[in-house]
């Protein structure tokens, strides 16, 4: 299942893709080589490999995930982040968080690419002795349970009110969904910082890594990461915010 483009969204606070779909993780039987949504492992390139590097140090960024881009054509949005004991992805246009789209995508103006042979680390989890264990997880998409979908809409309405873009609304007391694609995003602080119109929300997911059974490590300062696409779905942005 994949979200479809609405054709109506103008920016990150609009529903660019519907329906809202819940994201869950599933261990693959072996290395994933198909152009599907996943966290970790190796990028499944649809064109020539294009591994981003830090624009100042030249160090390869960490491959975090790839996401199917909504639409009939098979396209992937690849997410790379810097990890240096810092909160990941909080500066969207620093070159420390890069979303690449293939095929036919545009390179973000702030992104730097390594040479053809450049490879970096991929997503990992911590072992009991604090060594990194590379991981790979398939992303399954399923309809959002109605109670969670309703709670998401209520939270989104409150966020619109807090931004001065909608009528008075109280925050929902129900649990909000955390990992999902499509629909309206749920920003911890009600708005984005540095990713505005015309970027369109694609998906969001929580950070992880402190519990022994966490599937991987991501540091958003006890917060959430968000992936955005341009209206033509040829370029991407990433933004994270703490709760």
C-alpha angles and dihedrals in degrees: 000000000000134000117253127225114257095204089216106082120112101181149343095301093058130079102258095168132030147237106034105239128198116235119218131174127241128181112239123228090238142339110330112238100162124095095255134128113276146144120237131347117091125322113260097223118209091191132017114324112269111182112185121227133197107275093225106034099028090226114146115253121236118264106234108169149326124227130197110245112230113254142075094278116080105246134156133208109209120205122208125177137181115243117194104140087290136114105273126239101356093132106059098193102035097098089247092100117043131178114192124190124208139226107032097352129149123244110238110249093240096047124106123201129207125225124284092274096048115129129169139183121294131214116302145175128223121257123216090267091049097253120138119257113193113232140190127196131179116226116228118198121208136164112283112252107256095243092052092044090052091047090051091053090049092050091047091052090053090050090052089052091049090052091049091246101113146026124289111293134172121227112260116251091208125097112271123222116255112191115040147127127226132008121069119331122240108223117198091224096033096252145047123256112217100352108086137143131004093025112103126214116247107167146335136207138179127248120253142177114104099086118077093235096047110129094225145347122263124157116207094147093266088313147099138283123218131199120205135187133203116250090259090048093232099112135039143203134195130207132175130196133185122234 
